[in-house]
Amino acid sequence: MSRAAFAEAYRIDPLRLQDIEDGRAADDIVLVSYLKVIAADPDLVRRALSSDAP
């Protein structure tokens, strides 16, 4: 999956993803944690984002 497709699927700013890949956003604990959740269960995250839940 391309960076752009990943960013769109998981509602992340593609520039922030690039920052992570380039080592410039390692201190963004929320984003890093979110990426860990996506890595652990990407389908769960997609379902949560596609639901009408708040």
PDB file of N, H, CA, C and O in Angstrom:
ATOM      1  N   MET A   1       0.862  -1.166   0.000  1.00  0.00           N
ATOM      2  CA  MET A   1       0.000   0.000   0.000  1.00  0.00           C
ATOM      3  C   MET A   1       0.912   1.234   0.000  1.00  0.00           C
ATOM      4  O   MET A   1       1.886   1.303   0.749  1.00  0.00           O
ATOM      5  N   SER A   2       0.584   2.173  -0.830  1.00  0.00           N
ATOM      6  H   SER A   2      -0.208   2.117  -1.439  1.00  0.00           H
ATOM      7  CA  SER A   2       1.389   3.401  -0.908  1.00  0.00           C
ATOM      8  C   SER A   2       1.182   4.242   0.352  1.00  0.00           C
ATOM      9  O   SER A   2       0.211   4.050   1.085  1.00  0.00           O
ATOM     10  N   ARG A   3       2.088   5.158   0.590  1.00  0.00           N
ATOM     11  H   ARG A   3       2.876   5.314  -0.005  1.00  0.00           H
ATOM     12  CA  ARG A   3       1.961   6.061   1.736  1.00  0.00           C
ATOM     13  C   ARG A   3       0.655   6.838   1.638  1.00  0.00           C
ATOM     14  O   ARG A   3      -0.050   7.004   2.634  1.00  0.00           O
ATOM     15  N   ALA A   4       0.335   7.311   0.446  1.00  0.00           N
ATOM     16  H   ALA A   4       0.908   7.176  -0.363  1.00  0.00           H
ATOM     17  CA  ALA A   4      -0.892   8.099   0.258  1.00  0.00           C
ATOM     18  C   ALA A   4      -2.133   7.264   0.570  1.00  0.00           C
ATOM     19  O   ALA A   4      -3.051   7.741   1.238  1.00  0.00           O
ATOM     20  N   ALA A   5      -2.164   6.026   0.092  1.00  0.00           N
ATOM     21  H   ALA A   5      -1.419   5.639  -0.450  1.00  0.00           H
ATOM     22  CA  ALA A   5      -3.310   5.152   0.348  1.00  0.00           C
ATOM     23  C   ALA A   5      -3.411   4.815   1.842  1.00  0.00           C
ATOM     24  O   ALA A   5      -4.506   4.802   2.405  1.00  0.00           O
ATOM     25  N   PHE A   6      -2.273   4.544   2.475  1.00  0.00           N
ATOM     26  H   PHE A   6      -1.383   4.555   2.018  1.00  0.00           H
ATOM     27  CA  PHE A   6      -2.244   4.251   3.909  1.00  0.00           C
ATOM     28  C   PHE A   6      -2.755   5.450   4.694  1.00  0.00           C
ATOM     29  O   PHE A   6      -3.580   5.306   5.596  1.00  0.00           O
ATOM     30  N   ALA A   7      -2.266   6.627   4.349  1.00  0.00           N
ATOM     31  H   ALA A   7      -1.596   6.745   3.615  1.00  0.00           H
ATOM     32  CA  ALA A   7      -2.681   7.850   5.037  1.00  0.00           C
ATOM     33  C   ALA A   7      -4.180   8.075   4.895  1.00  0.00           C
ATOM     34  O   ALA A   7      -4.853   8.441   5.858  1.00  0.00           O
ATOM     35  N   GLU A   8      -4.690   7.858   3.712  1.00  0.00           N
ATOM     36  H   GLU A   8      -4.143   7.561   2.929  1.00  0.00           H
ATOM     37  CA  GLU A   8      -6.129   8.043   3.495  1.00  0.00           C
ATOM     38  C   GLU A   8      -6.932   6.999   4.258  1.00  0.00           C
ATOM     39  O   GLU A   8      -7.932   7.330   4.896  1.00  0.00           O
ATOM     40  N   ALA A   9      -6.506   5.751   4.198  1.00  0.00           N
ATOM     41  H   ALA A   9      -5.694   5.482   3.680  1.00  0.00           H
ATOM     42  CA  ALA A   9      -7.236   4.670   4.864  1.00  0.00           C
ATOM     43  C   ALA A   9      -7.314   4.866   6.371  1.00  0.00           C
ATOM     44  O   ALA A   9      -8.328   4.548   6.992  1.00  0.00           O
ATOM     45  N   TYR A  10      -6.234   5.393   6.959  1.00  0.00           N
ATOM     46  H   TYR A  10      -5.411   5.651   6.454  1.00  0.00           H
ATOM     47  CA  TYR A  10      -6.183   5.524   8.409  1.00  0.00           C
ATOM     48  C   TYR A  10      -6.277   6.963   8.893  1.00  0.00           C
ATOM     49  O   TYR A  10      -6.046   7.253  10.067  1.00  0.00           O
ATOM     50  N   ARG A  11      -6.620   7.861   7.971  1.00  0.00           N
ATOM     51  H   ARG A  11      -6.808   7.626   7.017  1.00  0.00           H
ATOM     52  CA  ARG A  11      -6.869   9.273   8.299  1.00  0.00           C
ATOM     53  C   ARG A  11      -5.664   9.936   8.983  1.00  0.00           C
ATOM     54  O   ARG A  11      -5.788  10.572  10.030  1.00  0.00           O
ATOM     55  N   ILE A  12      -4.521   9.766   8.363  1.00  0.00           N
ATOM     56  H   ILE A  12      -4.420   9.250   7.512  1.00  0.00           H
ATOM     57  CA  ILE A  12      -3.283  10.364   8.864  1.00  0.00           C
ATOM     58  C   ILE A  12      -2.754  11.311   7.799  1.00  0.00           C
ATOM     59  O   ILE A  12      -2.822  11.013   6.607  1.00  0.00           O
ATOM     60  N   ASP A  13      -2.234  12.436   8.224  1.00  0.00           N
ATOM     61  H   ASP A  13      -2.179  12.678   9.192  1.00  0.00           H
ATOM     62  CA  ASP A  13      -1.608  13.375   7.305  1.00  0.00           C
ATOM     63  C   ASP A  13      -0.390  12.696   6.667  1.00  0.00           C
ATOM     64  O   ASP A  13       0.513  12.267   7.385  1.00  0.00           O
ATOM     65  N   PRO A  14      -0.347  12.590   5.340  1.00  0.00           N
ATOM     66  CA  PRO A  14       0.780  11.924   4.690  1.00  0.00           C
ATOM     67  C   PRO A  14       2.134  12.558   5.014  1.00  0.00           C
ATOM     68  O   PRO A  14       3.154  11.870   5.030  1.00  0.00           O
ATOM     69  N   LEU A  15       2.145  13.851   5.267  1.00  0.00           N
ATOM     70  H   LEU A  15       1.316  14.410   5.254  1.00  0.00           H
ATOM     71  CA  LEU A  15       3.401  14.503   5.633  1.00  0.00           C
ATOM     72  C   LEU A  15       3.887  14.047   7.003  1.00  0.00           C
ATOM     73  O   LEU A  15       5.091  13.958   7.241  1.00  0.00           O
ATOM     74  N   ARG A  16       2.948  13.758   7.906  1.00  0.00           N
ATOM     75  H   ARG A  16       1.970  13.830   7.713  1.00  0.00           H
ATOM     76  CA  ARG A  16       3.332  13.223   9.225  1.00  0.00           C
ATOM     77  C   ARG A  16       3.908  11.819   9.077  1.00  0.00           C
ATOM     78  O   ARG A  16       4.856  11.460   9.776  1.00  0.00           O
ATOM     79  N   LEU A  17       3.345  11.029   8.178  1.00  0.00           N
ATOM     80  H   LEU A  17       2.575  11.321   7.611  1.00  0.00           H
ATOM     81  CA  LEU A  17       3.906   9.695   7.926  1.00  0.00           C
ATOM     82  C   LEU A  17       5.327   9.809   7.401  1.00  0.00           C
ATOM     83  O   LEU A  17       6.210   9.052   7.804  1.00  0.00           O
ATOM     84  N   GLN A  18       5.538  10.744   6.516  1.00  0.00           N
ATOM     85  H   GLN A  18       4.820  11.359   6.189  1.00  0.00           H
ATOM     86  CA  GLN A  18       6.880  10.943   5.984  1.00  0.00           C
ATOM     87  C   GLN A  18       7.830  11.370   7.105  1.00  0.00           C
ATOM     88  O   GLN A  18       8.982  10.937   7.150  1.00  0.00           O
ATOM     89  N   ASP A  19       7.346  12.212   7.999  1.00  0.00           N
ATOM     90  H   ASP A  19       6.410  12.563   7.963  1.00  0.00           H
ATOM     91  CA  ASP A  19       8.165  12.625   9.142  1.00  0.00           C
ATOM     92  C   ASP A  19       8.568  11.417   9.987  1.00  0.00           C
ATOM     93  O   ASP A  19       9.717  11.312  10.417  1.00  0.00           O
ATOM     94  N   ILE A  20       7.630  10.516  10.222  1.00  0.00           N
ATOM     95  H   ILE A  20       6.696  10.602   9.873  1.00  0.00           H
ATOM     96  CA  ILE A  20       7.931   9.301  10.996  1.00  0.00           C
ATOM     97  C   ILE A  20       8.985   8.476  10.261  1.00  0.00           C
ATOM     98  O   ILE A  20       9.964   8.031  10.858  1.00  0.00           O
ATOM     99  N   GLU A  21       8.777   8.279   8.970  1.00  0.00           N
ATOM    100  H   GLU A  21       7.982   8.641   8.484  1.00  0.00           H
ATOM    101  CA  GLU A  21       9.716   7.477   8.173  1.00  0.00           C
ATOM    102  C   GLU A  21      11.107   8.102   8.153  1.00  0.00           C
ATOM    103  O   GLU A  21      12.111   7.392   8.094  1.00  0.00           O
ATOM    104  N   ASP A  22      11.163   9.415   8.201  1.00  0.00           N
ATOM    105  H   ASP A  22      10.348   9.992   8.249  1.00  0.00           H
ATOM    106  CA  ASP A  22      12.444  10.120   8.171  1.00  0.00           C
ATOM    107  C   ASP A  22      13.027  10.347   9.562  1.00  0.00           C
ATOM    108  O   ASP A  22      14.089  10.956   9.692  1.00  0.00           O
ATOM    109  N   GLY A  23      12.346   9.862  10.608  1.00  0.00           N
ATOM    110  H   GLY A  23      11.483   9.367  10.502  1.00  0.00           H
ATOM    111  CA  GLY A  23      12.839   9.979  11.966  1.00  0.00           C
ATOM    112  C   GLY A  23      12.633  11.338  12.601  1.00  0.00           C
ATOM    113  O   GLY A  23      13.257  11.652  13.615  1.00  0.00           O
ATOM    114  N   ARG A  24      11.762  12.149  12.014  1.00  0.00           N
ATOM    115  H   ARG A  24      11.256  11.894  11.191  1.00  0.00           H
ATOM    116  CA  ARG A  24      11.555  13.502  12.539  1.00  0.00           C
ATOM    117  C   ARG A  24      10.372  13.615  13.490  1.00  0.00           C
ATOM    118  O   ARG A  24      10.157  14.679  14.070  1.00  0.00           O
ATOM    119  N   ALA A  25       9.598  12.545  13.667  1.00  0.00           N
ATOM    120  H   ALA A  25       9.772  11.680  13.196  1.00  0.00           H
ATOM    121  CA  ALA A  25       8.416  12.646  14.523  1.00  0.00           C
ATOM    122  C   ALA A  25       8.361  11.511  15.543  1.00  0.00           C
ATOM    123  O   ALA A  25       7.286  11.152  16.023  1.00  0.00           O
ATOM    124  N   ALA A  26       9.510  10.954  15.867  1.00  0.00           N
ATOM    125  H   ALA A  26      10.384  11.245  15.477  1.00  0.00           H
ATOM    126  CA  ALA A  26       9.545   9.840  16.811  1.00  0.00           C
ATOM    127  C   ALA A  26       9.015  10.233  18.187  1.00  0.00           C
ATOM    128  O   ALA A  26       8.587   9.372  18.955  1.00  0.00           O
ATOM    129  N   ASP A  27       9.041  11.526  18.501  1.00  0.00           N
ATOM    130  H   ASP A  27       9.388  12.225  17.876  1.00  0.00           H
ATOM    131  CA  ASP A  27       8.551  11.984  19.795  1.00  0.00           C
ATOM    132  C   ASP A  27       7.040  12.218  19.809  1.00  0.00           C
ATOM    133  O   ASP A  27       6.486  12.593  20.842  1.00  0.00           O
ATOM    134  N   ASP A  28       6.374  12.004  18.687  1.00  0.00           N
ATOM    135  H   ASP A  28       6.825  11.699  17.848  1.00  0.00           H
ATOM    136  CA  ASP A  28       4.913  12.148  18.621  1.00  0.00           C
ATOM    137  C   ASP A  28       4.301  10.846  19.122  1.00  0.00           C
ATOM    138  O   ASP A  28       3.954   9.969  18.331  1.00  0.00           O
ATOM    139  N   ILE A  29       4.169  10.727  20.444  1.00  0.00           N
ATOM    140  H   ILE A  29       4.451  11.440  21.087  1.00  0.00           H
ATOM    141  CA  ILE A  29       3.757   9.484  21.079  1.00  0.00           C
ATOM    142  C   ILE A  29       2.364   9.041  20.635  1.00  0.00           C
ATOM    143  O   ILE A  29       2.098   7.842  20.542  1.00  0.00           O
ATOM    144  N   VAL A  30       1.488   9.983  20.365  1.00  0.00           N
ATOM    145  H   VAL A  30       1.704  10.956  20.441  1.00  0.00           H
ATOM    146  CA  VAL A  30       0.128   9.623  19.936  1.00  0.00           C
ATOM    147  C   VAL A  30       0.175   8.976  18.556  1.00  0.00           C
ATOM    148  O   VAL A  30      -0.434   7.927  18.345  1.00  0.00           O
ATOM    149  N   LEU A  31       0.879   9.580  17.630  1.00  0.00           N
ATOM    150  H   LEU A  31       1.373  10.432  17.802  1.00  0.00           H
ATOM    151  CA  LEU A  31       0.974   9.017  16.287  1.00  0.00           C
ATOM    152  C   LEU A  31       1.705   7.680  16.302  1.00  0.00           C
ATOM    153  O   LEU A  31       1.271   6.730  15.649  1.00  0.00           O
ATOM    154  N   VAL A  32       2.790   7.599  17.028  1.00  0.00           N
ATOM    155  H   VAL A  32       3.142   8.370  17.557  1.00  0.00           H
ATOM    156  CA  VAL A  32       3.543   6.341  17.108  1.00  0.00           C
ATOM    157  C   VAL A  32       2.665   5.238  17.712  1.00  0.00           C
ATOM    158  O   VAL A  32       2.686   4.100  17.242  1.00  0.00           O
ATOM    159  N   SER A  33       1.908   5.571  18.736  1.00  0.00           N
ATOM    160  H   SER A  33       1.891   6.495  19.117  1.00  0.00           H
ATOM    161  CA  SER A  33       1.005   4.598  19.354  1.00  0.00           C
ATOM    162  C   SER A  33      -0.087   4.167  18.386  1.00  0.00           C
ATOM    163  O   SER A  33      -0.418   2.984  18.307  1.00  0.00           O
ATOM    164  N   TYR A  34      -0.640   5.110  17.658  1.00  0.00           N
ATOM    165  H   TYR A  34      -0.371   6.071  17.722  1.00  0.00           H
ATOM    166  CA  TYR A  34      -1.674   4.800  16.667  1.00  0.00           C
ATOM    167  C   TYR A  34      -1.115   3.864  15.597  1.00  0.00           C
ATOM    168  O   TYR A  34      -1.783   2.910  15.197  1.00  0.00           O
ATOM    169  N   LEU A  35       0.089   4.127  15.139  1.00  0.00           N
ATOM    170  H   LEU A  35       0.632   4.901  15.464  1.00  0.00           H
ATOM    171  CA  LEU A  35       0.705   3.251  14.140  1.00  0.00           C
ATOM    172  C   LEU A  35       0.923   1.847  14.692  1.00  0.00           C
ATOM    173  O   LEU A  35       0.808   0.871  13.951  1.00  0.00           O
ATOM    174  N   LYS A  36       1.235   1.732  15.978  1.00  0.00           N
ATOM    175  H   LYS A  36       1.328   2.526  16.579  1.00  0.00           H
ATOM    176  CA  LYS A  36       1.382   0.412  16.603  1.00  0.00           C
ATOM    177  C   LYS A  36       0.053  -0.334  16.641  1.00  0.00           C
ATOM    178  O   LYS A  36       0.006  -1.543  16.416  1.00  0.00           O
ATOM    179  N   VAL A  37      -1.024   0.393  16.928  1.00  0.00           N
ATOM    180  H   VAL A  37      -0.985   1.376  17.111  1.00  0.00           H
ATOM    181  CA  VAL A  37      -2.358  -0.220  16.932  1.00  0.00           C
ATOM    182  C   VAL A  37      -2.712  -0.693  15.523  1.00  0.00           C
ATOM    183  O   VAL A  37      -3.231  -1.796  15.349  1.00  0.00           O
ATOM    184  N   ILE A  38      -2.436   0.133  14.525  1.00  0.00           N
ATOM    185  H   ILE A  38      -2.014   1.029  14.666  1.00  0.00           H
ATOM    186  CA  ILE A  38      -2.696  -0.254  13.133  1.00  0.00           C
ATOM    187  C   ILE A  38      -1.890  -1.500  12.790  1.00  0.00           C
ATOM    188  O   ILE A  38      -2.419  -2.417  12.161  1.00  0.00           O
ATOM    189  N   ALA A  39      -0.631  -1.551  13.187  1.00  0.00           N
ATOM    190  H   ALA A  39      -0.202  -0.806  13.698  1.00  0.00           H
ATOM    191  CA  ALA A  39       0.207  -2.719  12.890  1.00  0.00           C
ATOM    192  C   ALA A  39      -0.331  -3.970  13.559  1.00  0.00           C
ATOM    193  O   ALA A  39      -0.261  -5.058  12.987  1.00  0.00           O
ATOM    194  N   ALA A  40      -0.870  -3.828  14.766  1.00  0.00           N
ATOM    195  H   ALA A  40      -0.928  -2.944  15.230  1.00  0.00           H
ATOM    196  CA  ALA A  40      -1.375  -4.980  15.504  1.00  0.00           C
ATOM    197  C   ALA A  40      -2.691  -5.507  14.933  1.00  0.00           C
ATOM    198  O   ALA A  40      -2.909  -6.718  14.888  1.00  0.00           O
ATOM    199  N   ASP A  41      -3.565  -4.600  14.497  1.00  0.00           N
ATOM    200  H   ASP A  41      -3.388  -3.617  14.533  1.00  0.00           H
ATOM    201  CA  ASP A  41      -4.880  -5.044  14.005  1.00  0.00           C
ATOM    202  C   ASP A  41      -5.449  -4.033  13.015  1.00  0.00           C
ATOM    203  O   ASP A  41      -6.354  -3.269  13.353  1.00  0.00           O
ATOM    204  N   PRO A  42      -4.922  -4.029  11.801  1.00  0.00           N
ATOM    205  CA  PRO A  42      -5.370  -3.032  10.818  1.00  0.00           C
ATOM    206  C   PRO A  42      -6.861  -3.123  10.484  1.00  0.00           C
ATOM    207  O   PRO A  42      -7.504  -2.101  10.243  1.00  0.00           O
ATOM    208  N   ASP A  43      -7.410  -4.331  10.467  1.00  0.00           N
ATOM    209  H   ASP A  43      -6.888  -5.162  10.662  1.00  0.00           H
ATOM    210  CA  ASP A  43      -8.832  -4.465  10.152  1.00  0.00           C
ATOM    211  C   ASP A  43      -9.707  -3.843  11.233  1.00  0.00           C
ATOM    212  O   ASP A  43     -10.725  -3.222  10.929  1.00  0.00           O
ATOM    213  N   LEU A  44      -9.320  -4.006  12.475  1.00  0.00           N
ATOM    214  H   LEU A  44      -8.493  -4.511  12.722  1.00  0.00           H
ATOM    215  CA  LEU A  44     -10.068  -3.402  13.573  1.00  0.00           C
ATOM    216  C   LEU A  44     -10.098  -1.887  13.433  1.00  0.00           C
ATOM    217  O   LEU A  44     -11.143  -1.261  13.614  1.00  0.00           O
ATOM    218  N   VAL A  45      -8.964  -1.308  13.115  1.00  0.00           N
ATOM    219  H   VAL A  45      -8.115  -1.816  12.968  1.00  0.00           H
ATOM    220  CA  VAL A  45      -8.895   0.153  12.968  1.00  0.00           C
ATOM    221  C   VAL A  45      -9.756   0.605  11.796  1.00  0.00           C
ATOM    222  O   VAL A  45     -10.477   1.597  11.902  1.00  0.00           O
ATOM    223  N   ARG A  46      -9.685  -0.112  10.685  1.00  0.00           N
ATOM    224  H   ARG A  46      -9.099  -0.918  10.599  1.00  0.00           H
ATOM    225  CA  ARG A  46     -10.518   0.254   9.525  1.00  0.00           C
ATOM    226  C   ARG A  46     -11.995   0.165   9.858  1.00  0.00           C
ATOM    227  O   ARG A  46     -12.776   1.038   9.479  1.00  0.00           O
ATOM    228  N   ARG A  47     -12.383  -0.897  10.574  1.00  0.00           N
ATOM    229  H   ARG A  47     -11.748  -1.606  10.882  1.00  0.00           H
ATOM    230  CA  ARG A  47     -13.796  -1.023  10.967  1.00  0.00           C
ATOM    231  C   ARG A  47     -14.208   0.114  11.888  1.00  0.00           C
ATOM    232  O   ARG A  47     -15.295   0.673  11.746  1.00  0.00           O
ATOM    233  N   ALA A  48     -13.342   0.453  12.829  1.00  0.00           N
ATOM    234  H   ALA A  48     -12.459  -0.002  12.945  1.00  0.00           H
ATOM    235  CA  ALA A  48     -13.664   1.546  13.768  1.00  0.00           C
ATOM    236  C   ALA A  48     -13.802   2.867  13.029  1.00  0.00           C
ATOM    237  O   ALA A  48     -14.687   3.663  13.346  1.00  0.00           O
ATOM    238  N   LEU A  49     -12.946   3.111  12.055  1.00  0.00           N
ATOM    239  H   LEU A  49     -12.228   2.465  11.798  1.00  0.00           H
ATOM    240  CA  LEU A  49     -13.017   4.367  11.315  1.00  0.00           C
ATOM    241  C   LEU A  49     -14.207   4.421  10.375  1.00  0.00           C
ATOM    242  O   LEU A  49     -14.684   5.505  10.042  1.00  0.00           O
ATOM    243  N   SER A  50     -14.690   3.272   9.946  1.00  0.00           N
ATOM    244  H   SER A  50     -14.303   2.391  10.216  1.00  0.00           H
ATOM    245  CA  SER A  50     -15.807   3.266   9.005  1.00  0.00           C
ATOM    246  C   SER A  50     -17.164   3.218   9.706  1.00  0.00           C
ATOM    247  O   SER A  50     -18.197   3.392   9.059  1.00  0.00           O
ATOM    248  N   SER A  51     -17.176   2.987  11.004  1.00  0.00           N
ATOM    249  H   SER A  51     -16.337   2.846  11.529  1.00  0.00           H
ATOM    250  CA  SER A  51     -18.446   2.899  11.723  1.00  0.00           C
ATOM    251  C   SER A  51     -18.968   4.287  12.031  1.00  0.00           C
ATOM    252  O   SER A  51     -18.275   5.288  11.854  1.00  0.00           O
ATOM    253  N   ASP A  52     -20.186   4.322  12.491  1.00  0.00           N
ATOM    254  H   ASP A  52     -20.749   3.508  12.635  1.00  0.00           H
ATOM    255  CA  ASP A  52     -20.800   5.594  12.882  1.00  0.00           C
ATOM    256  C   ASP A  52     -20.521   5.930  14.339  1.00  0.00           C
ATOM    257  O   ASP A  52     -21.071   6.892  14.874  1.00  0.00           O
ATOM    258  N   ALA A  53     -19.669   5.141  14.980  1.00  0.00           N
ATOM    259  H   ALA A  53     -19.221   4.359  14.545  1.00  0.00           H
ATOM    260  CA  ALA A  53     -19.346   5.384  16.383  1.00  0.00           C
ATOM    261  C   ALA A  53     -18.591   6.688  16.536  1.00  0.00           C
ATOM    262  O   ALA A  53     -17.806   7.066  15.666  1.00  0.00           O
ATOM    263  N   PRO A  54     -18.829   7.378  17.646  1.00  0.00           N
ATOM    264  CA  PRO A  54     -18.133   8.660  17.884  1.00  0.00           C
ATOM    265  C   PRO A  54     -16.640   8.476  18.073  1.00  0.00           C
ATOM    266  O   PRO A  54     -15.920   9.453  18.281  1.00  0.00           O
TER     267      PRO A  54
END
